[in-house]
Amino acid sequence: MKMFQQRIILSTLVFASALLLCLQPQSEAQTKRKKAAPRSADAAPTPTANAQQFEQLAAQADKAREAGNIAEAIPLYKQALTAKPRWNEGWWYLATLLYEKDQYADAAKAFNNAAALNPKVGAPAVMLGLCQFRLGDYDTALANIINGRKLGIGDNVDLARVMRFHEGMLLLLKSEFEQCQRIFGGLSYDNVNNEQLFIAHGLAILRIPMLPQQIGLDHKDRDMIRRAGYAEHLIAQINVSDGQREYDRLIADYGKVPGVQYAYGRYLLYNQRNDELAEAAFRQEIENSPSHALARLQISYIKLKNKEPENGIALAEEAVKLNTRLLMGHYILGRLLLEVGENSRAVTELEVSQRMSPDEPKIYFALARVYAKLGRKADADRARDNFTRLNAAVQAAAAQGQLRATAIEEGDENKPPAPKQ
């Protein structure tokens, strides 16, 4: 992990310098200095040091950094920043050097200053998040990484991969398994190949909220996690034959371990589109893990999409009883009830799911249908309007690469039918 992160430092320095150059003008003295970072000229030195002293300190700091003398460069940047606290590039270079020296607390402070001075540039926010990840401040780290990603970091491929991987790991810790699996799959598709990614894949599909670095060589489940992850990695690389072979071997060796059959079932259902084998895997998971709510729910969904709703209701009801906070449980149960004409029960379940996730378009799609069946025109119209608005937002986010992922991956639904008059 550390070696992978260190690869971003040099390319990130070059990239961020270019961005900062676009954002800030240079003074005449700064333009004359060769090989120096682009300087902002929006703030004069403090009374404690004149412009000439600042330029001298900045030049010395740049020279030390370019020569690889990090220990010498750090105090020089600090002195220059004391003279000129709003020196953007100085904060960036100081922060990256501190990060390189594993001084993450001080680096975070410097990146925070760089981010504040450049609120439209994503790289400082992302690097701040990476520091906070190292410091164990995971919630704040995730917020800053997401913010930096949305602001944009240009075409810095190395930083983008590190950013995505850390966002995935942080989502993994929050049990956002499908969302982080999507991120890890994207990295695999982009031909990232390393053990940390294989372990991350395995943790995600086995629904284990841990960091890859917590799965050491002596961890009792490392082989299972790694093999599950490697199978998923191959599938994400569109290497279906090798991925299937790895899954077959995983099932042969670990088929009775809780979580494995569920992972295999999802692969069969959403990658192979084999409902029959997927249902068999989910039923085996229920045998291995009698309280597995999601395995029941996946079978219920298979029945729903195959137009056998009456055969899915009992399992969906069991899933909801096992986990009352399972959003997809109430949603799928509501849809099953709607399909068999139990509209009053259906609206109750769908409204529960709506309260749990008020920004989910497909819930309003289903609500528009059930309200229409119940003759509640005004409610149906509101649900339809909410669906249209939220679905447009989801599509816009998807166009920017911000995709949602859930335990159950439904087919596309465009718009609800017109409610009854």
C-alpha positions as CSV (number, residue, x, y, z in Angstrom):
1,M,0.0,0.0,0.0
2,K,2.7,2.5,0.9
3,M,4.7,1.8,-2.3
4,F,1.5,2.3,-4.3
5,Q,0.8,5.6,-2.6
6,Q,4.4,6.8,-3.0
7,R,4.0,6.5,-6.7
8,I,1.5,9.3,-6.7
9,I,3.7,11.9,-5.1
10,L,5.9,13.0,-8.0
11,S,3.1,12.9,-10.6
12,T,0.7,14.7,-8.2
13,L,3.3,17.5,-7.6
14,V,3.6,18.1,-11.3
15,F,-0.2,17.9,-11.9
16,A,-1.2,20.2,-9.0
17,S,1.5,22.7,-10.0
18,A,-0.1,22.9,-13.4
19,L,-3.6,23.4,-11.9
20,L,-2.4,26.0,-9.5
21,L,-0.6,27.8,-12.3
22,C,-3.9,28.1,-14.1
23,L,-5.6,29.5,-11.1
24,Q,-3.1,32.1,-9.8
25,P,-1.0,34.8,-11.5
26,Q,2.8,35.1,-11.0
27,S,4.8,38.0,-9.8
28,E,7.7,39.3,-11.9
29,A,10.3,38.0,-9.4
30,Q,8.6,34.6,-9.4
31,T,8.6,34.4,-13.2
32,K,12.4,34.9,-13.2
33,R,13.2,32.1,-10.8
34,K,14.0,29.0,-12.8
35,K,12.6,25.6,-11.9
36,A,10.4,27.1,-9.2
37,A,6.8,26.2,-8.6
38,P,4.3,28.7,-10.0
39,R,3.6,31.4,-7.3
40,S,0.5,33.1,-6.3
41,A,0.7,36.9,-6.0
42,D,-2.5,37.6,-4.1
43,A,-1.0,38.3,-0.7
44,A,2.0,40.4,0.4
45,P,4.5,39.0,2.9
46,T,3.8,39.8,6.6
47,P,5.7,42.6,8.3
48,T,8.0,40.1,9.8
49,A,9.7,39.3,6.5
50,N,9.9,41.3,3.3
51,A,9.3,40.1,-0.2
52,Q,13.0,39.6,-0.9
53,Q,13.4,37.3,2.1
54,F,10.3,35.3,1.1
55,E,11.7,34.9,-2.4
56,Q,15.0,33.7,-1.1
57,L,13.4,31.2,1.3
58,A,11.1,29.9,-1.4
59,A,13.9,29.5,-3.9
60,Q,16.0,27.6,-1.3
61,A,13.0,25.4,-0.5
62,D,12.4,24.6,-4.2
63,K,16.1,23.8,-4.7
64,A,16.2,21.4,-1.8
65,R,13.0,19.7,-2.9
66,E,14.1,19.3,-6.5
67,A,17.4,17.8,-5.2
68,G,15.5,15.3,-3.1
69,N,16.6,16.8,0.2
70,I,13.3,16.5,2.0
71,A,14.6,17.1,5.5
72,E,16.1,20.4,4.4
73,A,13.2,21.4,2.2
74,I,10.5,21.0,4.9
75,P,11.8,23.7,7.4
76,L,12.5,26.1,4.5
77,Y,8.9,25.8,3.3
78,K,7.7,26.4,6.8
79,Q,9.8,29.5,7.1
80,A,8.6,30.8,3.7
81,L,5.0,30.1,4.7
82,T,5.5,32.1,7.9
83,A,6.6,35.0,5.7
84,K,3.7,34.5,3.3
85,P,0.8,32.4,4.7
86,R,-1.3,32.5,1.6
87,W,1.4,30.9,-0.7
88,N,-0.7,28.2,-2.3
89,E,2.1,26.2,-3.9
90,G,4.1,26.3,-0.7
91,W,1.4,24.7,1.3
92,W,1.0,22.0,-1.4
93,Y,4.7,21.2,-1.6
94,L,5.1,21.2,2.2
95,A,2.1,18.9,2.5
96,T,3.3,16.4,0.0
97,L,6.8,16.3,1.5
98,L,5.3,15.7,5.0
99,Y,3.1,13.0,3.5
100,E,6.2,11.4,2.0
101,K,7.8,11.4,5.4
102,D,4.7,9.7,7.0
103,Q,4.0,12.8,9.0
104,Y,0.3,12.6,8.3
105,A,-1.0,14.9,11.0
106,D,1.1,17.8,9.9
107,A,0.5,16.9,6.3
108,A,-3.2,17.0,6.9
109,K,-3.0,20.6,8.2
110,A,-0.9,21.7,5.2
111,F,-3.3,20.0,2.7
112,N,-6.2,21.6,4.6
113,N,-4.6,25.1,4.0
114,A,-4.0,24.2,0.3
115,A,-7.6,23.1,-0.1
116,A,-8.9,26.3,1.5
117,L,-6.8,28.4,-0.8
118,N,-7.9,26.4,-3.9
119,P,-11.6,25.5,-3.3
120,K,-12.1,24.6,-6.9
121,V,-9.2,22.1,-7.1
122,G,-9.9,18.5,-6.1
123,A,-6.3,17.2,-5.5
124,P,-5.7,19.0,-2.1
125,A,-9.0,17.7,-0.8
126,V,-8.2,14.1,-1.9
127,M,-4.8,14.2,-0.4
128,L,-6.3,15.6,2.8
129,G,-8.6,12.6,2.9
130,L,-5.7,10.2,2.4
131,C,-3.9,11.7,5.4
132,Q,-7.1,11.4,7.5
133,F,-7.4,7.8,6.4
134,R,-3.9,7.2,7.7
135,L,-4.8,8.9,11.0
136,G,-8.0,6.7,11.4
137,D,-10.4,9.6,10.9
138,Y,-12.4,7.6,8.4
139,D,-15.7,9.5,8.2
140,T,-13.9,12.8,7.5
141,A,-11.5,11.1,5.1
142,L,-14.4,9.7,3.1
143,A,-16.1,13.1,2.9
144,N,-13.0,14.8,1.7
145,I,-12.2,12.2,-0.9
146,I,-15.7,12.3,-2.3
147,N,-15.5,16.1,-2.3
148,G,-12.2,16.0,-4.1
149,R,-13.5,13.5,-6.7
150,K,-16.5,15.7,-7.4
151,L,-14.3,18.8,-7.9
152,G,-12.1,16.8,-10.2
153,I,-8.4,15.9,-10.2
154,G,-7.8,16.1,-14.0
155,D,-6.0,13.3,-15.8
156,N,-3.6,12.2,-12.9
157,V,-4.1,8.5,-13.3
158,D,-2.1,7.4,-10.3
159,L,-3.8,9.8,-7.9
160,A,-7.2,8.8,-9.4
161,R,-6.6,5.1,-8.7
162,V,-5.4,5.7,-5.2
163,M,-8.4,8.0,-4.6
164,R,-10.9,5.4,-5.9
165,F,-9.3,2.6,-3.9
166,H,-9.4,4.5,-0.7
167,E,-13.0,5.6,-1.3
168,G,-13.8,1.9,-1.8
169,M,-12.1,0.9,1.4
170,L,-13.9,3.5,3.4
171,L,-17.2,2.5,1.9
172,L,-16.3,-1.1,2.8
173,L,-15.9,-0.1,6.5
174,K,-19.4,1.5,6.4
175,S,-20.8,-1.8,5.0
176,E,-21.6,-0.2,1.7
177,F,-20.6,-3.5,0.1
178,E,-22.2,-3.2,-3.3
179,Q,-21.0,0.4,-3.8
180,C,-17.4,-0.4,-2.9
181,Q,-17.6,-3.6,-5.1
182,R,-18.5,-1.4,-8.0
183,I,-15.4,0.8,-7.4
184,F,-13.1,-2.2,-7.0
185,G,-14.5,-3.7,-10.1
186,G,-13.7,-0.5,-12.0
187,L,-10.1,-0.7,-10.9
188,S,-9.9,-4.3,-12.0
189,Y,-11.3,-3.4,-15.3
190,D,-8.7,-0.7,-15.6
191,N,-6.0,-3.5,-15.2
192,V,-5.0,-2.7,-11.6
193,N,-3.5,-6.0,-10.3
194,N,-2.3,-6.3,-6.7
195,E,-3.0,-8.3,-3.6
196,Q,-4.6,-5.4,-1.7
197,L,-7.2,-5.1,-4.5
198,F,-7.9,-8.9,-4.5
199,I,-8.4,-8.9,-0.7
200,A,-10.6,-5.8,-1.0
201,H,-12.8,-7.6,-3.6
202,G,-13.1,-10.6,-1.3
203,L,-14.1,-8.6,1.7
204,A,-16.7,-6.8,-0.3
205,I,-18.4,-9.8,-1.9
206,L,-18.2,-11.7,1.4
207,R,-19.7,-8.7,3.2
208,I,-16.9,-8.3,5.8
209,P,-16.5,-4.7,6.9
210,M,-12.7,-4.7,7.4
211,L,-9.7,-3.0,5.7
212,P,-7.5,-5.2,3.4
213,Q,-4.5,-4.4,5.6
214,Q,-6.3,-6.0,8.5
215,I,-6.2,-9.4,6.6
216,G,-2.6,-10.3,7.3
217,L,-0.8,-13.4,6.1
218,D,-1.7,-15.2,9.3
219,H,-5.4,-14.3,9.2
220,K,-7.5,-17.5,9.5
221,D,-9.7,-16.6,6.5
222,R,-7.1,-15.0,4.3
223,D,-7.1,-17.8,1.7
224,M,-10.8,-17.8,1.4
225,I,-11.1,-14.0,1.2
226,R,-8.2,-13.8,-1.3
227,R,-9.6,-16.5,-3.6
228,A,-13.1,-15.0,-3.5
229,G,-11.7,-11.6,-4.4
230,Y,-9.5,-13.0,-7.2
231,A,-12.5,-14.7,-8.8
232,E,-14.4,-11.4,-8.7
233,H,-11.3,-9.5,-10.0
234,L,-11.2,-11.8,-13.0
235,I,-14.9,-11.4,-13.7
236,A,-14.5,-7.6,-13.6
237,Q,-11.7,-7.9,-16.2
238,I,-14.2,-9.8,-18.4
239,N,-12.1,-13.0,-18.0
240,V,-15.2,-15.1,-17.5
241,S,-13.8,-18.5,-18.0
242,D,-11.0,-18.1,-15.5
243,G,-13.3,-16.3,-13.1
244,Q,-15.8,-19.2,-13.3
245,R,-13.0,-21.7,-12.6
246,E,-11.9,-19.7,-9.5
247,Y,-15.5,-19.6,-8.2
248,D,-15.9,-23.3,-8.8
249,R,-12.8,-24.0,-6.8
250,L,-13.9,-21.6,-4.1
251,I,-17.2,-23.4,-3.7
252,A,-15.5,-26.8,-3.7
253,D,-13.3,-25.8,-0.8
254,Y,-15.4,-23.3,1.1
255,G,-19.0,-23.9,0.0
256,K,-20.3,-24.4,3.6
257,V,-18.7,-21.3,5.0
258,P,-21.3,-18.5,5.7
259,G,-21.2,-15.9,3.0
260,V,-19.6,-17.8,0.2
261,Q,-22.7,-19.2,-1.4
262,Y,-24.4,-15.8,-1.2
263,A,-21.4,-14.3,-3.1
264,Y,-21.6,-17.1,-5.7
265,G,-25.3,-16.6,-6.0
266,R,-25.0,-12.9,-6.8
267,Y,-22.4,-13.8,-9.4
268,L,-24.7,-16.3,-11.0
269,L,-27.7,-14.0,-10.9
270,Y,-26.2,-10.8,-12.1
271,N,-23.2,-11.9,-14.2
272,Q,-24.3,-15.2,-15.6
273,R,-28.1,-14.4,-15.6
274,N,-28.7,-18.0,-14.4
275,D,-31.7,-17.7,-12.1
276,E,-31.9,-21.5,-11.4
277,L,-28.4,-21.9,-10.2
278,A,-28.4,-18.6,-8.4
279,E,-31.5,-19.7,-6.4
280,A,-29.8,-22.9,-5.6
281,A,-26.8,-21.0,-4.2
282,F,-29.0,-18.7,-2.2
283,R,-30.9,-21.6,-0.7
284,Q,-27.6,-23.2,0.2
285,E,-26.6,-20.0,1.9
286,I,-29.8,-20.1,4.0
287,E,-28.8,-23.6,5.0
288,N,-25.3,-22.4,5.9
289,S,-26.6,-19.2,7.6
290,P,-30.2,-19.7,8.8
291,S,-30.6,-15.9,9.6
292,H,-29.3,-14.7,6.2
293,A,-32.0,-12.1,5.2
294,L,-30.4,-11.0,1.9
295,A,-30.3,-14.6,0.6
296,R,-34.1,-14.8,1.1
297,L,-34.6,-11.5,-0.5
298,Q,-32.6,-12.4,-3.6
299,I,-34.8,-15.5,-4.1
300,S,-37.9,-13.3,-3.6
301,Y,-36.5,-11.0,-6.3
302,I,-36.0,-13.9,-8.7
303,K,-39.6,-14.8,-8.2
304,L,-40.7,-11.2,-8.8
305,K,-38.9,-10.8,-12.0
306,N,-40.0,-14.2,-13.3
307,K,-43.6,-13.2,-12.6
308,E,-44.1,-15.6,-9.7
309,P,-44.7,-13.1,-7.0
310,E,-46.9,-15.4,-4.9
311,N,-43.8,-17.7,-4.5
312,G,-41.6,-14.9,-3.2
313,I,-43.8,-13.3,-0.5
314,A,-43.1,-15.7,2.3
315,L,-39.3,-15.4,2.0
316,A,-39.5,-11.6,1.7
317,E,-41.6,-11.5,4.9
318,E,-39.0,-13.7,6.6
319,A,-36.3,-11.3,5.5
320,V,-38.1,-8.3,6.9
321,K,-38.6,-10.0,10.2
322,L,-34.9,-11.0,10.4
323,N,-33.9,-7.4,9.6
324,T,-36.5,-4.7,10.0
325,R,-34.0,-2.0,8.9
326,L,-33.4,-3.8,5.5
327,L,-34.5,-1.2,3.0
328,M,-34.6,-3.6,0.1
329,G,-36.7,-6.0,2.2
330,H,-39.6,-3.6,2.6
331,Y,-39.3,-2.5,-1.0
332,I,-39.3,-6.0,-2.6
333,L,-42.0,-7.2,-0.2
334,G,-44.1,-4.2,-1.2
335,R,-43.6,-4.9,-4.9
336,L,-44.5,-8.6,-4.5
337,L,-47.7,-7.6,-2.6
338,L,-48.5,-5.1,-5.3
339,E,-48.2,-7.8,-8.0
340,V,-50.7,-10.1,-6.2
341,G,-53.2,-7.3,-5.6
342,E,-52.6,-6.8,-1.9
343,N,-52.5,-3.1,-2.4
344,S,-53.1,-2.0,1.2
345,R,-50.2,-4.1,2.5
346,A,-48.1,-3.1,-0.4
347,V,-48.4,0.6,0.2
348,T,-47.5,0.1,3.9
349,E,-44.3,-1.6,3.0
350,L,-43.4,0.8,0.2
351,E,-44.0,3.8,2.4
352,V,-41.6,2.3,5.0
353,S,-38.9,1.9,2.4
354,Q,-39.6,5.5,1.2
355,R,-39.1,6.9,4.7
356,M,-35.8,4.9,5.0
357,S,-34.6,6.2,1.6
358,P,-36.4,9.3,0.5
359,D,-34.1,9.9,-2.4
360,E,-34.5,6.5,-4.1
361,P,-36.4,7.0,-7.5
362,K,-37.6,3.4,-7.9
363,I,-39.5,3.5,-4.6
364,Y,-41.6,6.4,-6.0
365,F,-42.1,4.4,-9.2
366,A,-43.7,1.6,-7.3
367,L,-45.7,4.0,-5.0
368,A,-47.1,5.7,-8.1
369,R,-48.5,2.4,-9.3
370,V,-50.0,1.3,-6.0
371,Y,-51.5,4.8,-5.3
372,A,-53.1,4.7,-8.7
373,K,-54.6,1.2,-8.0
374,L,-56.0,2.6,-4.8
375,G,-57.5,5.6,-6.5
376,R,-55.3,8.1,-4.6
377,K,-54.7,10.4,-7.6
378,A,-53.0,13.2,-5.8
379,D,-50.6,10.9,-4.1
380,A,-49.9,9.1,-7.4
381,D,-49.1,12.4,-9.1
382,R,-46.7,13.4,-6.3
383,A,-45.0,10.1,-6.5
384,R,-44.7,10.3,-10.2
385,D,-43.2,13.8,-10.0
386,N,-40.7,12.7,-7.3
387,F,-39.7,9.8,-9.5
388,T,-39.2,12.0,-12.5
389,R,-37.1,14.5,-10.5
390,L,-35.0,12.0,-8.7
391,N,-34.5,9.8,-11.7
392,A,-33.2,12.7,-13.7
393,A,-30.7,13.5,-10.9
394,V,-29.5,9.8,-10.8
395,Q,-29.1,9.8,-14.5
396,A,-27.1,13.0,-14.4
397,A,-24.8,11.6,-11.7
398,A,-24.4,8.4,-13.7
399,A,-23.3,10.5,-16.7
400,Q,-20.5,11.8,-14.5
401,G,-19.5,8.3,-13.4
402,Q,-21.3,8.5,-10.0
403,L,-23.2,5.2,-10.1
404,R,-25.4,3.7,-7.4
405,A,-25.2,0.1,-6.4
406,T,-27.6,-2.0,-4.3
407,A,-27.8,-5.5,-3.1
408,I,-30.5,-6.2,-5.7
409,E,-29.7,-4.9,-9.2
410,E,-33.0,-4.4,-11.0
411,G,-33.4,-3.7,-14.7
412,D,-34.0,-0.2,-15.9
413,E,-37.5,1.3,-15.3
414,N,-38.2,4.5,-17.2
415,K,-41.4,6.0,-15.8
416,P,-44.5,5.1,-13.9
417,P,-47.8,4.7,-15.7
418,A,-50.3,7.4,-15.6
419,P,-52.4,7.2,-12.5
420,K,-56.1,6.5,-12.7
421,Q,-58.4,9.5,-13.2
